Amino acid sequence: MLLALLTVGMPHPAAAQATTAIEQAPEALQDGQHDFDFEIGSWRTHLKRLVDPLSGSNTWAEYEGTSVVNKVLDGRANLVELKVQGPAGRIEGVSLRLYDPGARRWSLNFANARSGALSPPSVGGFSNGRGEFYSNETLDGRPILVRFVISDITADSCHFEQAYSADRGKTWEVNWIADDTRLPVPAP
């Protein structure tokens, strides 16, 4: 569920290094097209969003809602629909995740319903039960590096964090935290 501002930049050295590391990791040599199978289904989502990232502010907005993840293309892609609301308003978005079998990595492509445009794809993969994905974007006209991490994966829960770096990956500021808990499957 990558939320980022919508602009495209040239590949960033830190992102290229991360991608190279993912490509060279032993786990990346395995077929990763089923890396997201754990997430197929419906989830209760608790989300926190830093209101004004990279400004020195520590004001967070909290939301509750759902994420529904559907497998497409026999697991080589999936579609996430996010709907959350809280005192700061409502967030609705969709993420299309696509597996590139040649590169053995995923691209995560997010669109917020408010803007209706796709963000630049975050590219990466999973290693040792943790997913890391990177993209180059801009925030208020300045280039930033975006890191999206999926961790603490169990059959019934997972954790998502997005962070921005304005100094080429030397320091990171987390600005998006989501904890998902699987919803029970309704009886037929």
N, C-alpha and C positions, 0 to 999 in steps of 0.2 A: 504494500500500500504506500508507494512513494509519493509524498507531497512535496513539490518543489516549484519554484517559480519557473515560468515557461520561456526559456531562451536556449539557444544552442551555441556552444562554444567549441573552440578547437580542442582536441584531446589534451588533457592535462598530464604532465609527467607522472604525478603520483597515481593517477588513474591508470595510465599505461603500465606503470610498474605493478600495480595491483592485478591488472589483467594478465600480465606476463607471469606473475607468481601463480595465479590461478591456473593458467595454461600449463605450467610446469609441475604443479602439485601432482603427486601420485593419484590422488582421488579424482583429479580432473581427467585422467586417462581412462577412467571408467565411464560408462554410459550414464549420464546424469539426467536423462529425460524423465525420470520418475522422482526427482528430488522434491517436488512439491506435492506428491501424492498424499503425504501426511495431512495436508491442509484441505483436501476436498471435503466440502460439507458446509454447515452453517455454524457460525461462531457468535458468541456475545463478545463485544469489543468495548474495552475501557480505554479511552484515548486521552492523552495530554498533549497539548500543542503550545510551544513557546510563542507568545503573541507577537513579539518583535525580535526575531533572531538577529544575532551579531550586532546588537545595539547596547549590550551591557545590562539589559532588562532581565529580570527574573520573574516576570508575570506569565503564568500559565493559564490556559483555558482547558477545562475538562469536558469530556463528552462521553455519552453512553450510546450504544446502538448495536448494529450487527454487521458482520462481514459474511458474504456467501461466496464460496469458491467452487467453480464448476470446471471440470476437466474437459478440454477440447483437444482435437487432433490426437486422440489416443494417449493423452498425457504429455505430449510434446509441447502443449500450451495449456494455459488455464486462464480463466477470467474471474476476477475478484470484483464484487460489488460491495462498496462500503456505504453505510448510511448511519450516521451518528448525529446526536444533537445534545446541546447543553446550554447553559446560560448565555454563552457567547454566540449561539446560533446553531446552524446546521451545516454539516459537511456531507456531501454526496460525491462519490467518485467511483471510477472504475480503473482497474489495472489489468492490462493484458500482458501476460508473461509468456515469452516465446523461447523455446529451446533451440539452439543452433547446434545440430549434431556434428558438423564439421569442426567447429571451434570448441565443442563440448562446454558451452556456457549458456547462461540465460540472459535475456534482456527483459527488464521490467519497465513497462510503459504506462504511465499514470495520466489520467485526465480528471480534473475536478469538474463537476457538472456546471459550476458557476462560469468557468471560462470556456468549456467545451473544446479545449485544445490539449493535445498530448504534450507531456513534458519530454525533455530529452531522455532517451533510455538510459537506465542504470544497468551496467553490465557486470557479471560476475558469476559466482557459483558457490557450491557447498563444499566444505571440508571439515571433517570431524564433527558433524552435526551442527555446523554454523554456516549460515549464508552471508556472504559479503558482496555488495554491489556498489559500483562507483559511477558517477557521472560528473560532467563539467556543466555548470549552469551559471546564471548571474542572479544577484540579489541587489536590488536598488542600483542597477547599472554597473556593479563591480563583479568580476569573475569570482566564483567560489567552486570548491570541490564538494560534492555531496557523497556521503557514505550511508548506505542503508544496510542494516544488520538484522538478521533473523536468528534468534537463539532460544535456548531453554525449551527446545522442542520435545513435547511428549505427545502421546496419543490424544490427549484432551486439552492441551494448552500450548501456547507459544508466545514469544516476546519479540516485538519489533522496535527498532530505534533508528531514527534518522539523525544525522549530524551534519553540520556545515563546517567548512574550514575556509577562512579567508587568507591563510598563509601557506597555501600549497601542501596542506596535510600535516604541518608541524603541530598544530593544535586543533581540537575539534570542540564544537558546542552542540550538544544534543538539543534538538528542537521538536522532536516528535517521538512519543513513546506510546505504544499500544500493546496491551495485554489481552490476548484472546483466549476464551474458554469455550470448548465445543458445546453446542446445544444438543440436547437429546434428539435422536431421529424419531419423528412421529410414527406411531403405530399405523400399519396399513389399514 
